[in-house]
């Protein structure tokens, strides 16, 4: 088996976590992503198991981010926002040329 290049949970699980953290609700995250609350819960559990720490404190139907949850959300939200900016830039490029931001260029060439 080939080792993953990045030691990260799946992008699906990270997306579920980000939406849940942003809304502080598994229900709203599920609605946004078009899945069930149970699926969101399973994805969050996968991220928590990968990291070995809880990311949410569950209180009835509400959730609160733990310190680790706040840390990963802060970084993940910025990364996803940057990825969204790159995708938007590529989509808006009317010339048909795909440009690569310098940070991505150095990563691919390094």
TORTILO-456042 format. One record per residue (C-alpha): x, y negated, z. Coordinates in steps of 0.2 Angstrom, whole numbers, always signed. Example, Ala and Ser with C-alpha at 12.3 -4.5 7.8 and 13.67 -1.06 7.14 Angstrom:
<vokols>
+-------+-------+-------+
!    c1 !    c2 !    c3 !
+-------+-------+-------+
!   +62 !   +22 !   +39 !
!   +68 !    +5 !   +36 !
+-------+-------+-------+
</vokols>
This chain:
<vokols>
+-------+-------+-------+
!    c1 !    c2 !    c3 !
+-------+-------+-------+
!    +0 !    +0 !    +0 !
!    +6 !   -17 !    -4 !
!    +7 !   -30 !   +10 !
!    -3 !   -46 !    +8 !
!    +6 !   -61 !    +3 !
!    -2 !   -71 !   +16 !
!    -7 !   -64 !   +33 !
!   -25 !   -71 !   +33 !
!   -42 !   -63 !   +35 !
!   -52 !   -63 !   +19 !
!   -57 !   -79 !   +11 !
!   -76 !   -73 !   +13 !
!   -73 !   -72 !   +32 !
!   -64 !   -88 !   +33 !
!   -78 !   -97 !   +23 !
!   -91 !   -90 !   +35 !
!   -80 !   -96 !   +49 !
!   -78 !  -113 !   +42 !
!   -97 !  -115 !   +39 !
!  -101 !  -109 !   +56 !
!   -89 !  -120 !   +64 !
!   -95 !  -135 !   +54 !
!  -113 !  -132 !   +58 !
!  -110 !  -124 !   +75 !
!  -123 !  -112 !   +70 !
!  -122 !   -95 !   +62 !
!  -140 !   -97 !   +56 !
!  -136 !  -113 !   +46 !
!  -120 !  -106 !   +40 !
!  -130 !   -91 !   +33 !
!  -142 !  -102 !   +25 !
!  -129 !  -112 !   +16 !
!  -119 !   -97 !   +10 !
!  -135 !   -87 !    +5 !
!  -132 !   -72 !   +17 !
!  -140 !   -66 !   +33 !
!  -135 !   -72 !   +51 !
!  -129 !   -54 !   +54 !
!  -117 !   -55 !   +39 !
!  -110 !   -71 !   +46 !
!  -108 !   -63 !   +63 !
!   -99 !   -48 !   +55 !
!   -87 !   -60 !   +46 !
!   -83 !   -70 !   +62 !
!   -80 !   -54 !   +71 !
!   -67 !   -49 !   +57 !
!   -58 !   -66 !   +59 !
!   -58 !   -64 !   +78 !
!   -51 !   -47 !   +77 !
!   -38 !   -52 !   +64 !
!   -32 !   -66 !   +76 !
!   -35 !   -56 !   +92 !
!   -44 !   -71 !  +100 !
!   -62 !   -77 !  +101 !
!   -66 !   -92 !   +90 !
!   -83 !   -95 !   +97 !
!   -92 !   -95 !  +114 !
!  -109 !   -88 !  +112 !
!  -123 !   -94 !  +123 !
!  -140 !   -87 !  +118 !
!  -143 !   -94 !  +100 !
!  -130 !  -107 !  +101 !
!  -111 !  -106 !   +98 !
!   -97 !  -117 !  +104 !
!   -79 !  -117 !   +97 !
!   -65 !  -111 !  +108 !
!   -49 !  -120 !  +108 !
!   -42 !  -107 !   +96 !
!   -58 !  -110 !   +85 !
!   -55 !  -129 !   +85 !
!   -37 !  -126 !   +80 !
!   -41 !  -115 !   +65 !
!   -56 !  -125 !   +60 !
!   -46 !  -141 !   +60 !
!   -33 !  -134 !   +48 !
!   -45 !  -124 !   +38 !
!   -57 !  -138 !   +34 !
!   -42 !  -149 !   +28 !
!   -36 !  -135 !   +17 !
!   -53 !  -131 !    +9 !
!   -56 !  -150 !    +6 !
!   -39 !  -151 !    -3 !
!   -44 !  -135 !   -13 !
!   -61 !  -144 !   -17 !
!   -52 !  -159 !   -23 !
!   -40 !  -149 !   -34 !
!   -55 !  -140 !   -42 !
!   -65 !  -156 !   -45 !
!   -49 !  -164 !   -53 !
!   -48 !  -149 !   -65 !
!   -66 !  -150 !   -69 !
!   -65 !  -168 !   -73 !
!   -50 !  -167 !   -84 !
!   -58 !  -171 !  -101 !
!   -42 !  -169 !  -111 !
!   -42 !  -150 !  -108 !
!   -25 !  -150 !  -100 !
!   -24 !  -142 !   -83 !
!   -13 !  -151 !   -72 !
!    -5 !  -144 !   -56 !
!    -3 !  -155 !   -41 !
!   +16 !  -156 !   -35 !
!   +12 !  -146 !   -19 !
!    +6 !  -131 !   -29 !
!   +20 !  -133 !   -42 !
!   +33 !  -131 !   -29 !
!   +24 !  -116 !   -21 !
!   +23 !  -107 !   -37 !
!   +40 !  -111 !   -43 !
!   +49 !  -108 !   -26 !
+-------+-------+-------+
</vokols>
